[in-house]
């Protein structure tokens, strides 16, 4: 049984060469659920608010929104002016926008507690306080945002292409984003799937307005490509190519330090970093059994299964 578990990722990878890609599915389906979107949005907002940063203004952009634009729609409700969704695969999200808008609205209007525990036990970043980050809003401003006429107009605007929402897939073909035109860029468990991290961080730095910022939750676990949480690092490159197969996207195997280095390379200043540590008792592959170059990673990289990072463009 143990041998079959180890061989399963390779068998699936080989199958991608002969079976249609649709057989292997795509991630991001939870982004069409209002409670998940609210939890993600408020977790980012709470951490940003702790650093004195307000995400709910100007134009915002999301990398990899997946099957729903709920996080961005929630941000528009709370004061962001425009939203750009940037994805690799076109999920045709428009038909679900009105539905997720209606389901999100009571969460925001009632300033509900950020969903945690149960189905949300593994949603990051972790928070000590799950209260709505009300410090981002005065009572007067929040009442203005929740005005019935404003909400009705916004619901109409997000229900069809154009207006407040723009969606680009595949996103790297989008040439319409203006330099220094975005206030906040964020992602949730997406950047581990991006093959061209260098270009992603370069463009992010180019797009941010002075004083604008990024917040990313990144997951470094194996995503089913191995039975161990860090098993994707045990494959030598030729074997990894077979395990990955012909999938349009998989995981890039980049550790935490790669993301930090690229953020700094393109001139963004790290404001906050919250790693998710693992130990050998968590069922990982021992460092000495990892393939190169992962065997040579520093201890922090080898034992970090996730990272929430905030970085800001200097004024």
C-alpha positions as CSV (number, residue, x, y, z in Angstrom):
1,X,0.0,0.0,0.0
2,X,2.8,2.4,0.9
3,X,4.5,1.7,-2.5
4,X,1.3,2.4,-4.3
5,X,0.9,5.7,-2.5
6,X,4.4,6.7,-3.6
7,X,3.9,5.6,-7.2
8,X,0.5,7.3,-7.6
9,X,1.8,10.8,-8.4
10,X,4.1,9.4,-11.1
11,X,1.2,7.4,-12.6
12,X,-1.1,10.4,-12.7
13,X,1.7,12.5,-14.2
14,X,2.2,10.0,-17.0
15,X,-1.5,9.8,-17.6
16,X,-1.6,13.5,-18.4
17,X,0.3,12.7,-21.6
18,X,-2.5,10.5,-23.0
19,X,-5.7,11.8,-21.3
20,X,-7.5,15.2,-21.8
21,X,-6.4,17.9,-19.3
22,X,-10.0,18.3,-18.2
23,X,-9.8,14.9,-16.5
24,X,-7.4,16.3,-13.9
25,X,-9.5,19.3,-12.8
26,X,-8.4,22.8,-11.8
27,X,-8.2,24.4,-8.4
28,X,-9.9,27.5,-7.0
29,X,-13.4,26.2,-6.8
30,X,-13.7,27.4,-3.1
31,X,-13.4,31.0,-4.4
32,X,-17.0,30.7,-5.5
33,X,-18.1,30.3,-1.9
34,X,-19.1,33.4,0.0
35,X,-17.9,32.3,3.5
36,X,-14.5,31.3,2.1
37,X,-14.1,34.6,0.2
38,X,-15.0,36.6,3.3
39,X,-12.6,34.7,5.4
40,X,-9.7,35.3,3.0
41,X,-10.5,39.0,2.4
42,X,-10.8,39.7,6.1
43,X,-7.6,37.8,7.0
44,X,-5.6,39.9,4.5
45,X,-7.4,43.1,5.7
46,X,-6.7,42.4,9.3
47,X,-3.0,41.8,8.8
48,X,-2.7,44.8,6.6
49,X,-4.6,47.0,9.1
50,X,-2.1,45.9,11.8
51,X,0.6,47.4,9.6
52,X,-1.3,50.6,9.1
53,X,-2.3,49.8,5.5
54,X,-5.8,50.2,4.1
55,X,-6.5,47.9,1.1
56,X,-9.9,49.3,0.3
57,X,-9.1,52.2,-2.0
58,X,-8.0,52.7,-5.6
59,X,-7.6,49.9,-8.0
60,X,-6.8,46.4,-6.6
61,X,-5.7,43.3,-8.5
62,X,-5.9,39.6,-7.6
63,X,-3.6,36.9,-8.9
64,X,-5.4,33.6,-9.5
65,X,-9.0,34.3,-8.4
66,X,-10.1,30.9,-9.6
67,X,-13.8,30.0,-10.1
68,X,-15.2,33.1,-8.4
69,X,-14.4,36.8,-7.9
70,X,-15.8,37.0,-4.4
71,X,-12.8,38.4,-2.6
72,X,-12.5,41.2,-5.1
73,X,-16.3,41.9,-5.0
74,X,-16.1,42.1,-1.2
75,X,-13.2,44.6,-1.5
76,X,-15.3,46.7,-3.9
77,X,-18.2,46.7,-1.3
78,X,-15.7,48.0,1.3
79,X,-14.4,50.9,-0.8
80,X,-12.0,49.7,-3.5
81,X,-12.7,51.6,-6.7
82,X,-11.8,49.0,-9.3
83,X,-10.9,45.3,-9.4
84,X,-8.7,43.4,-11.9
85,X,-8.8,39.6,-11.8
86,X,-5.7,38.0,-13.3
87,X,-5.8,34.2,-14.0
88,X,-4.1,31.6,-16.2
89,X,-7.4,29.8,-17.1
90,X,-10.6,31.6,-18.0
91,X,-13.2,30.4,-15.4
92,X,-16.0,32.4,-17.0
93,X,-16.9,33.9,-13.6
94,X,-19.4,36.5,-14.6
95,X,-22.5,34.3,-14.2
96,X,-21.8,33.8,-10.5
97,X,-21.0,37.4,-9.6
98,X,-24.5,38.5,-8.6
99,X,-25.1,35.3,-6.6
100,X,-21.8,35.7,-4.6
101,X,-22.5,39.4,-4.1
102,X,-25.8,38.6,-2.5
103,X,-24.3,36.0,-0.2
104,X,-21.4,38.2,0.8
105,X,-23.4,41.2,1.6
106,X,-24.8,40.1,5.0
107,X,-21.3,39.0,6.1
108,X,-20.0,42.5,5.5
109,X,-23.1,44.5,6.5
110,X,-23.2,42.7,9.9
111,X,-19.4,42.9,10.3
112,X,-19.4,39.2,11.1
113,X,-16.6,37.4,12.8
114,X,-14.0,36.1,10.3
115,X,-14.8,32.4,9.7
116,X,-12.3,30.1,11.5
117,X,-12.1,26.6,12.8
118,X,-14.0,23.7,11.3
119,X,-13.8,23.9,7.5
120,X,-11.6,27.0,7.9
121,X,-9.0,25.4,10.2
122,X,-6.3,25.4,7.5
123,X,-7.1,28.8,5.9
124,X,-4.2,31.2,6.4
125,X,-2.9,33.6,7.5
126,X,-3.6,32.6,11.1
127,X,-5.1,35.3,13.3
128,X,-5.3,35.6,17.0
129,X,-8.3,37.9,16.8
130,X,-11.1,37.0,14.3
131,X,-13.1,40.1,14.8
132,X,-14.1,42.3,11.8
133,X,-11.2,44.8,11.3
134,X,-13.5,47.8,12.1
135,X,-10.5,50.1,12.7
136,X,-10.3,50.5,8.9
137,X,-13.6,52.3,8.9
138,X,-15.3,55.1,10.7
139,X,-18.9,54.6,11.5
140,X,-19.9,57.3,9.0
141,X,-17.7,55.9,6.2
142,X,-19.1,52.3,6.8
143,X,-22.6,53.6,6.7
144,X,-21.9,55.4,3.4
145,X,-20.4,52.2,1.9
146,X,-23.5,50.2,2.9
147,X,-25.9,52.8,1.6
148,X,-28.7,50.9,-0.2
149,X,-28.4,53.0,-3.4
150,X,-24.7,52.5,-3.6
151,X,-25.0,48.7,-3.0
152,X,-27.7,48.3,-5.6
153,X,-25.6,50.2,-8.2
154,X,-22.5,48.2,-7.3
155,X,-24.4,44.9,-7.7
156,X,-25.4,45.9,-11.2
157,X,-21.9,47.0,-12.1
158,X,-20.3,43.7,-11.0
159,X,-22.8,41.4,-12.8
160,X,-21.4,41.9,-16.3
161,X,-18.0,42.5,-17.9
162,X,-16.8,46.1,-17.9
163,X,-17.3,48.8,-15.3
164,X,-15.6,48.2,-12.0
165,X,-14.4,44.7,-12.8
166,X,-11.9,43.6,-15.4
167,X,-10.9,40.0,-15.9
168,X,-7.9,38.8,-17.9
169,X,-7.0,35.1,-18.7
170,X,-4.3,34.2,-19.5
171,X,-3.2,37.2,-17.5
172,X,0.3,37.6,-18.9
173,X,-1.1,38.5,-22.2
174,X,-2.9,41.6,-20.7
175,X,-1.2,44.8,-21.8
176,X,-3.7,47.3,-20.4
177,X,-2.5,47.6,-16.8
178,X,-0.9,51.0,-16.4
179,X,2.4,51.3,-14.5
180,X,1.9,52.6,-11.0
181,X,-1.8,52.2,-11.3
182,X,-2.6,49.6,-8.7
183,X,-3.0,50.2,-4.9
184,X,-3.1,46.6,-3.7
185,X,-2.1,43.2,-5.3
186,X,-3.0,40.0,-3.4
187,X,-3.2,36.3,-3.8
188,X,-4.3,33.3,-1.8
189,X,-2.5,29.9,-2.3
190,X,-1.7,30.9,-5.9
191,X,2.0,31.9,-6.2
192,X,3.2,28.3,-5.6
193,X,1.5,27.5,-8.9
194,X,3.1,30.2,-11.0
195,X,6.0,29.1,-13.2
196,X,7.3,32.5,-14.1
197,X,7.8,34.0,-10.6
198,X,10.4,36.4,-11.8
199,X,8.1,38.1,-14.2
200,X,5.2,38.0,-11.8
201,X,7.1,40.0,-9.1
202,X,8.7,42.3,-11.7
203,X,5.3,43.2,-13.1
204,X,3.7,43.6,-9.6
205,X,6.4,46.1,-8.6
206,X,5.9,47.9,-11.9
207,X,2.1,48.1,-11.5
208,X,2.1,49.2,-7.9
209,X,1.6,52.9,-7.2
210,X,4.1,54.5,-4.8
211,X,3.1,53.4,-1.4
212,X,1.1,50.5,-2.8
213,X,1.5,47.0,-1.5
214,X,1.2,43.3,-2.0
215,X,-0.1,40.6,0.3
216,X,0.3,37.0,-0.6
217,X,-0.4,33.7,1.2
218,X,1.8,31.0,-0.3
219,X,1.6,27.3,0.3
220,X,4.8,25.3,-0.1
221,X,3.4,21.8,0.5
222,X,3.3,19.0,-2.1
223,X,-0.3,19.5,-3.2
224,X,-0.8,15.8,-3.8
225,X,2.4,15.4,-5.9
226,X,3.8,13.3,-3.2
227,X,2.4,11.6,0.0
228,X,4.7,13.7,2.3
229,X,4.1,17.4,2.8
230,X,7.5,18.2,1.4
231,X,7.8,15.2,-0.9
232,X,7.8,17.3,-4.1
233,X,11.3,18.3,-3.1
234,X,12.6,14.7,-3.2
235,X,12.2,14.3,-7.0
236,X,15.3,14.9,-9.2
237,X,14.4,17.2,-12.1
238,X,13.9,14.5,-14.7
239,X,11.5,12.6,-12.4
240,X,9.7,15.8,-11.5
241,X,9.0,16.5,-15.1
242,X,7.3,13.1,-15.4
243,X,5.3,13.7,-12.1
244,X,4.2,17.1,-13.3
245,X,3.3,15.8,-16.7
246,X,1.5,18.0,-19.3
247,X,-0.5,20.0,-16.8
248,X,-0.9,23.6,-17.7
249,X,0.0,24.5,-14.2
250,X,1.2,22.5,-11.2
251,X,3.5,23.7,-8.5
252,X,6.8,25.5,-9.0
253,X,8.7,24.0,-6.0
254,X,10.2,27.4,-5.1
255,X,10.8,27.8,-1.3
256,X,10.1,30.8,0.8
257,X,13.5,32.4,0.3
258,X,12.9,32.6,-3.5
259,X,9.8,34.7,-3.0
260,X,11.5,37.0,-0.4
261,X,14.5,37.4,-2.8
262,X,12.4,38.3,-5.7
263,X,10.3,40.8,-3.7
264,X,13.4,42.6,-2.6
265,X,15.1,42.3,-6.1
266,X,12.3,44.4,-7.6
267,X,12.5,47.1,-5.0
268,X,9.6,46.2,-2.6
269,X,10.2,46.5,1.1
270,X,9.1,43.6,3.3
271,X,6.6,44.9,5.9
272,X,5.5,41.7,7.5
273,X,6.3,38.0,7.1
274,X,4.5,35.1,8.8
275,X,5.9,31.7,8.1
276,X,4.0,28.4,8.7
277,X,6.6,26.1,10.3
278,X,6.7,22.3,10.0
279,X,8.7,19.7,11.9
280,X,10.1,16.3,11.1
281,X,7.2,14.8,13.1
282,X,4.8,16.2,10.5
283,X,5.5,13.4,8.1
284,X,8.1,15.1,5.9
285,X,11.0,13.7,4.0
286,X,14.2,14.0,6.0
287,X,16.5,16.8,4.6
288,X,19.2,14.4,3.6
289,X,16.8,12.5,1.3
290,X,15.7,15.6,-0.7
291,X,17.0,16.0,-4.2
292,X,19.4,18.8,-5.2
293,X,19.1,21.7,-5.0
294,X,16.5,21.3,-2.2
295,X,18.9,19.3,-0.1
296,X,21.0,22.4,0.1
297,X,18.2,24.7,1.2
298,X,18.7,26.4,4.5
299,X,16.9,25.1,7.6
300,X,14.2,27.8,7.4
301,X,13.2,26.8,3.8
302,X,13.3,23.1,4.5
303,X,10.9,23.5,7.5
304,X,8.5,26.2,6.1
305,X,5.3,24.9,4.6
306,X,3.7,28.3,4.1
307,X,4.3,32.1,4.1
308,X,2.1,35.1,4.4
309,X,4.0,38.2,3.3
310,X,3.3,41.9,3.0
311,X,5.6,44.2,1.0
312,X,5.3,47.8,0.1
313,X,6.6,50.0,-2.8
314,X,8.5,53.0,-1.5
315,X,6.9,56.4,-1.8
